Amino acid sequence: QVQLVQSGGGLVQAGGSLRLSCAGSGRTFSSSTISWFRQAPGKEREFVAGISWSGYNTYVADSVKGRFTISRDNGVNTVYLEMNSVKPEDTAVYYCAADKVTRGIPALQDFYTDWGQGTQVTVSS
């Protein structure tokens, strides 16, 4: 099992920046694909960005491409989501999740077995 603890988030003005962190514990964190999802009120949870276990491969949703960057530091068992040029439509609860099995970066949440506690991001216009 991978335990994931999120930090960061909060209130930011449109056009601003924010960084989310996802710290993992457990032996399999450094060998897991880690992704970020988000869920806005009244909407389905959606994939935002993911990173392979090595950090070599990343996959970012079209809706945030060019604005959000995902990275990881396996030395400190942490994955980061750097959010730049944020928009009001980025307002959501953000979750990190671990996929210990798939070697790729699946966008479907069904592949992910361990989840962080969620953190609210609110973008004001």
A tleap script that builds the chain and sets N, CA, C and O, in Angstrom:
source leaprc.protein.ff14SB
mol = sequence {
  NGLN VAL GLN LEU VAL GLN SER GLY GLY GLY
  LEU VAL GLN ALA GLY GLY SER LEU ARG LEU
  SER CYS ALA GLY SER GLY ARG THR PHE SER
  SER SER THR ILE SER TRP PHE ARG GLN ALA
  PRO GLY LYS GLU ARG GLU PHE VAL ALA GLY
  ILE SER TRP SER GLY TYR ASN THR TYR VAL
  ALA ASP SER VAL LYS GLY ARG PHE THR ILE
  SER ARG ASP ASN GLY VAL ASN THR VAL TYR
  LEU GLU MET ASN SER VAL LYS PRO GLU ASP
  THR ALA VAL TYR TYR CYS ALA ALA ASP LYS
  VAL THR ARG GLY ILE PRO ALA LEU GLN ASP
  PHE TYR THR ASP TRP GLY GLN GLY THR GLN
  VAL THR VAL SER CSER
}
set mol.1.N position { 0.837 -1.189 0.000 }
set mol.1.CA position { 0.000 0.000 0.000 }
set mol.1.C position { 0.876 1.244 0.000 }
set mol.1.O position { 1.953 1.257 0.596 }
set mol.2.N position { 0.409 2.280 -0.668 }
set mol.2.CA position { 1.120 3.561 -0.706 }
set mol.2.C position { 0.257 4.586 0.021 }
set mol.2.O position { -0.904 4.794 -0.333 }
set mol.3.N position { 0.823 5.216 1.026 }
set mol.3.CA position { 0.115 6.288 1.718 }
set mol.3.C position { 0.511 7.625 1.089 }
set mol.3.O position { 1.694 7.912 0.910 }
set mol.4.N position { -0.467 8.414 0.766 }
set mol.4.CA position { -0.233 9.691 0.088 }
set mol.4.C position { -0.797 10.828 0.932 }
set mol.4.O position { -1.958 10.802 1.341 }
set mol.5.N position { 0.042 11.821 1.183 }
set mol.5.CA position { -0.368 12.985 1.968 }
set mol.5.C position { -0.142 14.238 1.130 }
set mol.5.O position { 0.973 14.515 0.690 }
set mol.6.N position { -1.197 14.972 0.924 }
set mol.6.CA position { -1.137 16.157 0.064 }
set mol.6.C position { -0.940 17.427 0.882 }
set mol.6.O position { -1.357 17.515 2.037 }
set mol.7.N position { -0.297 18.404 0.255 }
set mol.7.CA position { -0.166 19.730 0.848 }
set mol.7.C position { -0.197 20.768 -0.262 }
set mol.7.O position { -0.079 20.442 -1.443 }
set mol.8.N position { -0.354 22.005 0.133 }
set mol.8.CA position { -0.501 23.073 -0.847 }
set mol.8.C position { -1.966 23.361 -1.058 }
set mol.8.O position { -2.808 22.927 -0.272 }
set mol.9.N position { -2.276 24.080 -2.100 }
set mol.9.CA position { -3.655 24.439 -2.371 }
set mol.9.C position { -4.047 25.709 -1.656 }
set mol.9.O position { -3.232 26.333 -0.975 }
set mol.10.N position { -5.312 26.092 -1.818 }
set mol.10.CA position { -5.812 27.305 -1.187 }
set mol.10.C position { -6.451 28.224 -2.195 }
set mol.10.O position { -6.923 27.795 -3.248 }
set mol.11.N position { -6.458 29.492 -1.857 }
set mol.11.CA position { -7.098 30.506 -2.697 }
set mol.11.C position { -6.051 31.283 -3.476 }
set mol.11.O position { -5.052 31.725 -2.910 }
set mol.12.N position { -6.275 31.450 -4.769 }
set mol.12.CA position { -5.340 32.179 -5.621 }
set mol.12.C position { -6.144 32.975 -6.637 }
set mol.12.O position { -7.238 32.572 -7.031 }
set mol.13.N position { -5.594 34.104 -7.056 }
set mol.13.CA position { -6.265 34.918 -8.066 }
set mol.13.C position { -6.003 34.361 -9.457 }
set mol.13.O position { -4.975 33.728 -9.700 }
set mol.14.N position { -6.918 34.596 -10.346 }
set mol.14.CA position { -6.738 34.180 -11.732 }
set mol.14.C position { -5.434 34.758 -12.279 }
set mol.14.O position { -5.113 35.926 -12.063 }
set mol.15.N position { -4.694 33.913 -12.991 }
set mol.15.CA position { -3.411 34.319 -13.532 }
set mol.15.C position { -2.243 34.034 -12.604 }
set mol.15.O position { -1.082 34.162 -12.993 }
set mol.16.N position { -2.554 33.651 -11.391 }
set mol.16.CA position { -1.515 33.376 -10.405 }
set mol.16.C position { -0.990 31.951 -10.492 }
set mol.16.O position { -1.301 31.206 -11.422 }
set mol.17.N position { -0.183 31.595 -9.493 }
set mol.17.CA position { 0.468 30.279 -9.470 }
set mol.17.C position { 0.268 29.618 -8.119 }
set mol.17.O position { 0.038 30.267 -7.098 }
set mol.18.N position { 0.365 28.292 -8.161 }
set mol.18.CA position { 0.185 27.502 -6.945 }
set mol.18.C position { 0.938 26.192 -7.147 }
set mol.18.O position { 1.054 25.706 -8.273 }
set mol.19.N position { 1.451 25.620 -6.057 }
set mol.19.CA position { 2.101 24.318 -6.162 }
set mol.19.C position { 1.483 23.343 -5.172 }
set mol.19.O position { 1.355 23.631 -3.982 }
set mol.20.N position { 1.109 22.198 -5.688 }
set mol.20.CA position { 0.613 21.112 -4.843 }
set mol.20.C position { 1.698 20.064 -4.686 }
set mol.20.O position { 2.465 19.803 -5.613 }
set mol.21.N position { 1.758 19.466 -3.500 }
set mol.21.CA position { 2.707 18.397 -3.230 }
set mol.21.C position { 1.965 17.141 -2.796 }
set mol.21.O position { 0.906 17.200 -2.171 }
set mol.22.N position { 2.552 16.013 -3.146 }
set mol.22.CA position { 1.977 14.718 -2.779 }
set mol.22.C position { 3.135 13.868 -2.256 }
set mol.22.O position { 3.956 13.378 -3.031 }
set mol.23.N position { 3.189 13.701 -0.956 }
set mol.23.CA position { 4.271 12.954 -0.326 }
set mol.23.C position { 3.823 11.521 -0.077 }
set mol.23.O position { 2.749 11.273 0.472 }
set mol.24.N position { 4.662 10.591 -0.488 }
set mol.24.CA position { 4.286 9.194 -0.353 }
set mol.24.C position { 5.155 8.432 0.619 }
set mol.24.O position { 6.314 8.782 0.845 }
set mol.25.N position { 4.603 7.415 1.178 }
set mol.25.CA position { 5.360 6.503 2.028 }
set mol.25.C position { 5.008 5.087 1.604 }
set mol.25.O position { 3.980 4.854 0.967 }
set mol.26.N position { 5.853 4.163 1.955 }
set mol.26.CA position { 5.648 2.799 1.495 }
set mol.26.C position { 6.694 2.454 0.453 }
set mol.26.O position { 7.200 3.316 -0.266 }
set mol.27.N position { 7.000 1.182 0.394 }
set mol.27.CA position { 8.103 0.738 -0.453 }
set mol.27.C position { 7.857 0.942 -1.935 }
set mol.27.O position { 8.807 1.065 -2.708 }
set mol.28.N position { 6.589 0.981 -2.346 }
set mol.28.CA position { 6.292 0.989 -3.777 }
set mol.28.C position { 6.082 2.381 -4.353 }
set mol.28.O position { 5.795 2.512 -5.543 }
set mol.29.N position { 6.219 3.430 -3.533 }
set mol.29.CA position { 5.964 4.775 -4.064 }
set mol.29.C position { 6.872 5.091 -5.237 }
set mol.29.O position { 6.412 5.569 -6.275 }
set mol.30.N position { 8.154 4.827 -5.074 }
set mol.30.CA position { 9.120 5.215 -6.108 }
set mol.30.C position { 8.990 4.378 -7.369 }
set mol.30.O position { 9.584 4.720 -8.392 }
set mol.31.N position { 8.233 3.296 -7.324 }
set mol.31.CA position { 8.019 2.472 -8.516 }
set mol.31.C position { 6.599 2.619 -9.055 }
set mol.31.O position { 6.182 1.856 -9.926 }
set mol.32.N position { 5.861 3.590 -8.544 }
set mol.32.CA position { 4.462 3.786 -8.952 }
set mol.32.C position { 4.300 4.984 -9.873 }
set mol.32.O position { 4.981 5.999 -9.732 }
set mol.33.N position { 3.384 4.840 -10.816 }
set mol.33.CA position { 2.907 6.006 -11.551 }
set mol.33.C position { 2.069 6.847 -10.581 }
set mol.33.O position { 1.231 6.312 -9.854 }
set mol.34.N position { 2.296 8.147 -10.575 }
set mol.34.CA position { 1.532 9.046 -9.727 }
set mol.34.C position { 0.826 10.067 -10.620 }
set mol.34.O position { 1.437 10.662 -11.508 }
set mol.35.N position { -0.435 10.254 -10.375 }
set mol.35.CA position { -1.212 11.214 -11.177 }
set mol.35.C position { -2.028 12.121 -10.273 }
set mol.35.O position { -2.302 11.817 -9.112 }
set mol.36.N position { -2.401 13.238 -10.858 }
set mol.36.CA position { -3.303 14.190 -10.207 }
set mol.36.C position { -4.646 14.158 -10.929 }
set mol.36.O position { -4.716 14.145 -12.158 }
set mol.37.N position { -5.694 14.145 -10.139 }
set mol.37.CA position { -7.060 14.270 -10.636 }
set mol.37.C position { -7.703 15.465 -9.943 }
set mol.37.O position { -7.190 15.964 -8.942 }
set mol.38.N position { -8.822 15.917 -10.481 }
set mol.38.CA position { -9.552 16.988 -9.804 }
set mol.38.C position { -11.042 16.778 -9.986 }
set mol.38.O position { -11.492 16.157 -10.949 }
set mol.39.N position { -11.787 17.306 -9.047 }
set mol.39.CA position { -13.238 17.206 -9.106 }
set mol.39.C position { -13.852 18.537 -8.715 }
set mol.39.O position { -13.718 18.991 -7.579 }
set mol.40.N position { -14.525 19.152 -9.668 }
set mol.40.CA position { -15.231 20.404 -9.424 }
set mol.40.C position { -16.648 20.090 -8.947 }
set mol.40.O position { -17.158 19.003 -9.216 }
set mol.41.N position { -17.283 21.010 -8.254 }
set mol.41.CA position { -18.640 20.771 -7.765 }
set mol.41.C position { -19.593 20.386 -8.886 }
set mol.41.O position { -19.674 21.071 -9.905 }
set mol.42.N position { -20.312 19.291 -8.694 }
set mol.42.CA position { -21.294 18.850 -9.669 }
set mol.42.C position { -20.710 18.188 -10.908 }
set mol.42.O position { -21.432 17.889 -11.859 }
set mol.43.N position { -19.404 17.962 -10.896 }
set mol.43.CA position { -18.758 17.357 -12.069 }
set mol.43.C position { -18.068 16.055 -11.694 }
set mol.43.O position { -17.814 15.774 -10.523 }
set mol.44.N position { -17.770 15.262 -12.730 }
set mol.44.CA position { -17.039 14.024 -12.536 }
set mol.44.C position { -15.573 14.337 -12.223 }
set mol.44.O position { -15.049 15.381 -12.613 }
set mol.45.N position { -14.924 13.411 -11.513 }
set mol.45.CA position { -13.486 13.543 -11.292 }
set mol.45.C position { -12.774 13.349 -12.622 }
set mol.45.O position { -13.104 12.441 -13.385 }
set mol.46.N position { -11.792 14.210 -12.898 }
set mol.46.CA position { -11.091 14.128 -14.176 }
set mol.46.C position { -9.580 14.097 -13.992 }
set mol.46.O position { -9.035 14.620 -13.019 }
set mol.47.N position { -8.931 13.475 -14.948 }
set mol.47.CA position { -7.469 13.385 -14.957 }
set mol.47.C position { -6.876 14.752 -15.277 }
set mol.47.O position { -7.386 15.475 -16.132 }
set mol.48.N position { -5.799 15.096 -14.586 }
set mol.48.CA position { -5.109 16.360 -14.811 }
set mol.48.C position { -3.710 16.126 -15.389 }
set mol.48.O position { -3.367 16.667 -16.440 }
set mol.49.N position { -2.916 15.325 -14.702 }
set mol.49.CA position { -1.539 15.085 -15.143 }
set mol.49.C position { -1.007 13.854 -14.438 }
set mol.49.O position { -1.424 13.532 -13.326 }
set mol.50.N position { -0.071 13.160 -15.102 }
set mol.50.CA position { 0.525 11.989 -14.502 }
set mol.50.C position { 2.004 11.902 -14.843 }
set mol.50.O position { 2.473 12.511 -15.805 }
set mol.51.N position { 2.729 11.135 -14.037 }
set mol.51.CA position { 4.163 10.990 -14.238 }
set mol.51.C position { 4.552 9.550 -13.961 }
set mol.51.O position { 4.078 8.942 -13.001 }
set mol.52.N position { 5.417 9.008 -14.807 }
set mol.52.CA position { 5.850 7.625 -14.642 }
set mol.52.C position { 6.751 7.485 -13.422 }
set mol.52.O position { 7.189 8.480 -12.845 }
set mol.53.N position { 7.021 6.244 -13.036 }
set mol.53.CA position { 7.799 5.996 -11.822 }
set mol.53.C position { 9.188 6.642 -11.893 }
set mol.53.O position { 9.722 7.094 -10.880 }
set mol.54.N position { 9.763 6.681 -13.095 }
set mol.54.CA position { 11.113 7.219 -13.259 }
set mol.54.C position { 11.115 8.744 -13.367 }
set mol.54.O position { 12.141 9.396 -13.172 }
set mol.55.N position { 9.934 9.299 -13.684 }
set mol.55.CA position { 9.868 10.732 -13.949 }
set mol.55.C position { 10.179 11.078 -15.387 }
set mol.55.O position { 10.106 12.241 -15.784 }
set mol.56.N position { 10.522 10.080 -16.160 }
set mol.56.CA position { 10.933 10.329 -17.545 }
set mol.56.C position { 9.744 10.677 -18.428 }
set mol.56.O position { 9.855 11.495 -19.342 }
set mol.57.N position { 8.618 10.057 -18.150 }
set mol.57.CA position { 7.420 10.285 -18.970 }
set mol.57.C position { 6.353 11.024 -18.178 }
set mol.57.O position { 6.090 10.725 -17.013 }
set mol.58.N position { 5.749 11.996 -18.844 }
set mol.58.CA position { 4.625 12.719 -18.243 }
set mol.58.C position { 3.491 12.814 -19.255 }
set mol.58.O position { 3.699 12.696 -20.463 }
set mol.59.N position { 2.303 13.026 -18.739 }
set mol.59.CA position { 1.131 13.152 -19.591 }
set mol.59.C position { 0.225 14.188 -18.938 }
set mol.59.O position { -0.139 14.060 -17.769 }
set mol.60.N position { -0.130 15.204 -19.696 }
set mol.60.CA position { -0.895 16.319 -19.152 }
set mol.60.C position { -2.179 16.486 -19.969 }
set mol.60.O position { -2.142 16.437 -21.199 }
set mol.61.N position { -3.291 16.680 -19.304 }
set mol.61.CA position { -4.564 16.863 -19.994 }
set mol.61.C position { -4.535 18.134 -20.840 }
set mol.61.O position { -3.867 19.111 -20.500 }
set mol.62.N position { -5.265 18.098 -21.935 }
set mol.62.CA position { -5.299 19.251 -22.846 }
set mol.62.C position { -5.769 20.521 -22.137 }
set mol.62.O position { -5.324 21.622 -22.459 }
set mol.63.N position { -6.662 20.356 -21.181 }
set mol.63.CA position { -7.245 21.519 -20.510 }
set mol.63.C position { -6.223 22.304 -19.689 }
set mol.63.O position { -6.454 23.472 -19.375 }
set mol.64.N position { -5.107 21.688 -19.341 }
set mol.64.CA position { -4.099 22.375 -18.523 }
set mol.64.C position { -2.731 22.392 -19.192 }
set mol.64.O position { -1.767 22.890 -18.612 }
set mol.65.N position { -2.635 21.866 -20.378 }
set mol.65.CA position { -1.358 21.795 -21.079 }
set mol.65.C position { -0.802 23.195 -21.300 }
set mol.65.O position { -1.513 24.117 -21.700 }
set mol.66.N position { 0.490 23.320 -21.028 }
set mol.66.CA position { 1.130 24.613 -21.180 }
set mol.66.C position { 1.032 25.477 -19.932 }
set mol.66.O position { 1.705 26.503 -19.833 }
set mol.67.N position { 0.192 25.068 -18.972 }
set mol.67.CA position { 0.021 25.844 -17.733 }
set mol.67.C position { 0.444 25.043 -16.495 }
set mol.67.O position { 1.006 25.605 -15.555 }
set mol.68.N position { 0.177 23.747 -16.495 }
set mol.68.CA position { 0.500 22.890 -15.357 }
set mol.68.C position { 1.681 21.994 -15.717 }
set mol.68.O position { 1.814 21.535 -16.851 }
set mol.69.N position { 2.532 21.758 -14.722 }
set mol.69.CA position { 3.680 20.871 -14.895 }
set mol.69.C position { 3.727 19.885 -13.736 }
set mol.69.O position { 3.564 20.261 -12.575 }
set mol.70.N position { 3.951 18.620 -14.068 }
set mol.70.CA position { 4.089 17.600 -13.023 }
set mol.70.C position { 5.538 17.155 -12.964 }
set mol.70.O position { 6.199 17.019 -13.994 }
set mol.71.N position { 6.023 16.932 -11.764 }
set mol.71.CA position { 7.394 16.466 -11.586 }
set mol.71.C position { 7.449 15.614 -10.336 }
set mol.71.O position { 6.506 15.590 -9.544 }
set mol.72.N position { 8.568 14.911 -10.161 }
set mol.72.CA position { 8.706 14.083 -8.963 }
set mol.72.C position { 10.148 14.060 -8.521 }
set mol.72.O position { 11.064 14.233 -9.324 }
set mol.73.N position { 10.338 13.845 -7.236 }
set mol.73.CA position { 11.649 13.673 -6.634 }
set mol.73.C position { 11.578 12.403 -5.799 }
set mol.73.O position { 11.101 12.430 -4.665 }
set mol.74.N position { 12.044 11.310 -6.346 }
set mol.74.CA position { 11.962 10.036 -5.625 }
set mol.74.C position { 12.894 9.998 -4.414 }
set mol.74.O position { 12.740 9.153 -3.533 }
set mol.75.N position { 13.847 10.907 -4.377 }
set mol.75.CA position { 14.738 10.971 -3.218 }
set mol.75.C position { 14.005 11.382 -1.957 }
set mol.75.O position { 14.392 11.017 -0.847 }
set mol.76.N position { 12.927 12.157 -2.147 }
set mol.76.CA position { 12.112 12.567 -1.009 }
set mol.76.C position { 10.684 12.075 -1.144 }
set mol.76.O position { 9.786 12.533 -0.436 }
set mol.77.N position { 10.481 11.134 -2.063 }
set mol.77.CA position { 9.167 10.503 -2.238 }
set mol.77.C position { 8.043 11.523 -2.397 }
set mol.77.O position { 7.021 11.440 -1.716 }
set mol.78.N position { 8.236 12.477 -3.292 }
set mol.78.CA position { 7.229 13.530 -3.474 }
set mol.78.C position { 6.999 13.819 -4.950 }
set mol.78.O position { 7.932 13.861 -5.752 }
set mol.79.N position { 5.745 14.014 -5.277 }
set mol.79.CA position { 5.345 14.444 -6.612 }
set mol.79.C position { 4.728 15.838 -6.485 }
set mol.79.O position { 4.001 16.131 -5.536 }
set mol.80.N position { 5.032 16.675 -7.451 }
set mol.80.CA position { 4.574 18.064 -7.421 }
set mol.80.C position { 3.694 18.367 -8.621 }
set mol.80.O position { 3.882 17.809 -9.703 }
set mol.81.N position { 2.742 19.245 -8.422 }
set mol.81.CA position { 1.953 19.797 -9.522 }
set mol.81.C position { 2.095 21.305 -9.467 }
set mol.81.O position { 1.541 21.965 -8.588 }
set mol.82.N position { 2.839 21.836 -10.412 }
set mol.82.CA position { 3.039 23.274 -10.516 }
set mol.82.C position { 1.938 23.838 -11.398 }
set mol.82.O position { 1.795 23.455 -12.559 }
set mol.83.N position { 1.161 24.756 -10.831 }
set mol.83.CA position { 0.006 25.309 -11.545 }
set mol.83.C position { 0.268 26.780 -11.829 }
set mol.83.O position { 0.368 27.580 -10.899 }
set mol.84.N position { 0.381 27.142 -13.082 }
set mol.84.CA position { 0.618 28.525 -13.485 }
set mol.84.C position { -0.548 29.034 -14.329 }
set mol.84.O position { -1.308 28.252 -14.900 }
set mol.85.N position { -0.670 30.338 -14.395 }
set mol.85.CA position { -1.739 30.973 -15.189 }
set mol.85.C position { -3.095 30.335 -14.896 }
set mol.85.O position { -3.846 29.993 -15.809 }
set mol.86.N position { -3.388 30.185 -13.629 }
set mol.86.CA position { -4.618 29.484 -13.252 }
set mol.86.C position { -5.844 30.284 -13.664 }
set mol.86.O position { -5.814 31.509 -13.783 }
set mol.87.N position { -6.923 29.538 -13.876 }
set mol.87.CA position { -8.190 30.120 -14.320 }
set mol.87.C position { -9.289 29.740 -13.323 }
set mol.87.O position { -9.141 28.768 -12.582 }
set mol.88.N position { -10.367 30.484 -13.298 }
set mol.88.CA position { -11.472 30.105 -12.398 }
set mol.88.C position { -11.958 28.681 -12.627 }
set mol.88.O position { -12.391 28.018 -11.684 }
set mol.89.N position { -11.894 28.207 -13.850 }
set mol.89.CA position { -12.336 26.836 -14.133 }
set mol.89.C position { -11.400 25.769 -13.598 }
set mol.89.O position { -11.707 24.580 -13.681 }
set mol.90.N position { -10.264 26.173 -13.051 }
set mol.90.CA position { -9.359 25.224 -12.383 }
set mol.90.C position { -9.802 24.972 -10.939 }
set mol.90.O position { -9.231 24.121 -10.257 }
set mol.91.N position { -10.794 25.691 -10.480 }
set mol.91.CA position { -11.294 25.499 -9.121 }
set mol.91.C position { -11.852 24.098 -8.959 }
set mol.91.O position { -12.733 23.677 -9.708 }
set mol.92.N position { -11.331 23.381 -7.974 }
set mol.92.CA position { -11.734 21.988 -7.749 }
set mol.92.C position { -11.020 21.453 -6.515 }
set mol.92.O position { -10.133 22.102 -5.959 }
set mol.93.N position { -11.418 20.272 -6.103 }
set mol.93.CA position { -10.630 19.514 -5.134 }
set mol.93.C position { -9.666 18.653 -5.936 }
set mol.93.O position { -10.070 17.916 -6.836 }
set mol.94.N position { -8.395 18.755 -5.600 }
set mol.94.CA position { -7.361 18.028 -6.320 }
set mol.94.C position { -6.909 16.826 -5.491 }
set mol.94.O position { -6.737 16.915 -4.275 }
set mol.95.N position { -6.723 15.707 -6.179 }
set mol.95.CA position { -6.295 14.465 -5.543 }
set mol.95.C position { -5.071 13.911 -6.258 }
set mol.95.O position { -4.993 13.958 -7.485 }
set mol.96.N position { -4.121 13.390 -5.500 }
set mol.96.CA position { -3.068 12.595 -6.113 }
set mol.96.C position { -3.397 11.126 -5.889 }
set mol.96.O position { -4.088 10.762 -4.937 }
set mol.97.N position { -2.889 10.296 -6.785 }
set mol.97.CA position { -3.214 8.879 -6.727 }
set mol.97.C position { -2.051 8.067 -7.269 }
set mol.97.O position { -1.286 8.542 -8.108 }
set mol.98.N position { -1.923 6.838 -6.784 }
set mol.98.CA position { -0.818 5.955 -7.165 }
set mol.98.C position { -1.343 4.725 -7.895 }
set mol.98.O position { -2.315 4.088 -7.488 }
set mol.99.N position { -0.661 4.425 -8.979 }
set mol.99.CA position { -0.920 3.193 -9.744 }
set mol.99.C position { 0.342 2.341 -9.641 }
set mol.99.O position { 1.372 2.680 -10.224 }
set mol.100.N position { 0.264 1.247 -8.908 }
set mol.100.CA position { 1.439 0.435 -8.642 }
set mol.100.C position { 1.688 -0.614 -9.706 }
set mol.100.O position { 2.726 -1.275 -9.691 }
set mol.101.N position { 0.747 -0.778 -10.634 }
set mol.101.CA position { 0.804 -1.913 -11.547 }
set mol.101.C position { 1.144 -1.509 -12.983 }
set mol.101.O position { 2.027 -2.086 -13.618 }
set mol.102.N position { 0.411 -0.492 -13.478 }
set mol.102.CA position { 0.550 -0.136 -14.886 }
set mol.102.C position { 1.874 0.564 -15.140 }
set mol.102.O position { 2.279 1.429 -14.363 }
set mol.103.N position { 2.533 0.207 -16.191 }
set mol.103.CA position { 3.800 0.852 -16.517 }
set mol.103.C position { 3.586 2.180 -17.247 }
set mol.103.O position { 4.508 2.989 -17.343 }
set mol.104.N position { 2.393 2.405 -17.754 }
set mol.104.CA position { 2.108 3.655 -18.453 }
set mol.104.C position { 1.559 4.698 -17.510 }
set mol.104.O position { 1.802 4.644 -16.304 }
set mol.105.N position { 0.809 5.661 -18.058 }
set mol.105.CA position { 0.179 6.720 -17.267 }
set mol.105.C position { -1.306 6.709 -17.627 }
set mol.105.O position { -1.737 7.477 -18.487 }
set mol.106.N position { -2.077 5.862 -16.989 }
set mol.106.CA position { -3.501 5.787 -17.337 }
set mol.106.C position { -4.266 7.017 -16.872 }
set mol.106.O position { -4.001 7.570 -15.805 }
set mol.107.N position { -5.226 7.433 -17.701 }
set mol.107.CA position { -6.065 8.582 -17.349 }
set mol.107.C position { -7.332 8.144 -16.611 }
set mol.107.O position { -8.038 8.975 -16.040 }
set mol.108.N position { -7.615 6.860 -16.624 }
set mol.108.CA position { -8.809 6.354 -15.946 }
set mol.108.C position { -8.516 6.113 -14.473 }
set mol.108.O position { -7.542 5.442 -14.129 }
set mol.109.N position { -9.351 6.655 -13.612 }
set mol.109.CA position { -9.086 6.552 -12.178 }
set mol.109.C position { -9.187 5.128 -11.662 }
set mol.109.O position { -8.690 4.834 -10.575 }
set mol.110.N position { -9.822 4.231 -12.419 }
set mol.110.CA position { -9.959 2.848 -11.971 }
set mol.110.C position { -8.613 2.144 -11.803 }
set mol.110.O position { -8.517 1.168 -11.060 }
set mol.111.N position { -7.587 2.622 -12.475 }
set mol.111.CA position { -6.277 1.995 -12.387 }
set mol.111.C position { -5.549 2.348 -11.088 }
set mol.111.O position { -4.554 1.711 -10.743 }
set mol.112.N position { -6.035 3.349 -10.375 }
set mol.112.CA position { -5.334 3.887 -9.223 }
set mol.112.C position { -5.922 3.310 -7.935 }
set mol.112.O position { -7.133 3.348 -7.718 }
set mol.113.N position { -5.050 2.782 -7.096 }
set mol.113.CA position { -5.518 2.076 -5.909 }
set mol.113.C position { -5.354 2.867 -4.620 }
set mol.113.O position { -6.035 2.595 -3.631 }
set mol.114.N position { -4.456 3.842 -4.625 }
set mol.114.CA position { -4.199 4.601 -3.407 }
set mol.114.C position { -4.361 6.086 -3.706 }
set mol.114.O position { -3.874 6.584 -4.721 }
set mol.115.N position { -5.049 6.784 -2.814 }
set mol.115.CA position { -5.419 8.182 -3.061 }
set mol.115.C position { -5.034 9.072 -1.880 }
set mol.115.O position { -5.063 8.655 -0.722 }
set mol.116.N position { -4.674 10.307 -2.213 }
set mol.116.CA position { -4.454 11.299 -1.177 }
set mol.116.C position { -5.783 11.790 -0.626 }
set mol.116.O position { -6.854 11.389 -1.084 }
set mol.117.N position { -5.690 12.666 0.366 }
set mol.117.CA position { -6.891 13.103 1.077 }
set mol.117.C position { -7.664 14.204 0.343 }
set mol.117.O position { -8.788 14.535 0.720 }
set mol.118.N position { -7.066 14.758 -0.689 }
set mol.118.CA position { -7.719 15.838 -1.429 }
set mol.118.C position { -7.371 17.190 -0.855 }
set mol.118.O position { -7.222 17.344 0.357 }
set mol.119.N position { -7.242 18.179 -1.738 }
set mol.119.CA position { -6.958 19.537 -1.298 }
set mol.119.C position { -7.722 20.514 -2.183 }
set mol.119.O position { -7.763 20.354 -3.403 }
set mol.120.N position { -8.317 21.511 -1.572 }
set mol.120.CA position { -9.133 22.465 -2.305 }
set mol.120.C position { -8.263 23.521 -2.963 }
set mol.120.O position { -7.374 24.090 -2.329 }
set mol.121.N position { -8.523 23.780 -4.232 }
set mol.121.CA position { -7.921 24.892 -4.955 }
set mol.121.C position { -9.060 25.776 -5.445 }
set mol.121.O position { -9.954 25.317 -6.156 }
set mol.122.N position { -9.020 27.041 -5.062 }
set mol.122.CA position { -10.050 27.988 -5.474 }
set mol.122.C position { -9.394 29.142 -6.206 }
set mol.122.O position { -8.508 29.803 -5.665 }
set mol.123.N position { -9.826 29.387 -7.431 }
set mol.123.CA position { -9.279 30.465 -8.240 }
set mol.123.C position { -10.330 31.557 -8.358 }
set mol.123.O position { -11.423 31.330 -8.876 }
set mol.124.N position { -9.989 32.743 -7.872 }
set mol.124.CA position { -10.933 33.862 -7.930 }
set mol.124.C position { -10.686 34.685 -9.186 }
set mol.124.O position { -9.549 34.837 -9.633 }
set mol.125.N position { -11.758 35.206 -9.740 }
set mol.125.CA position { -11.638 35.995 -10.977 }
set mol.125.C position { -11.426 37.467 -10.685 }
set mol.125.O position { -11.306 38.269 -11.611 }
savepdb mol mol.pdb
quit
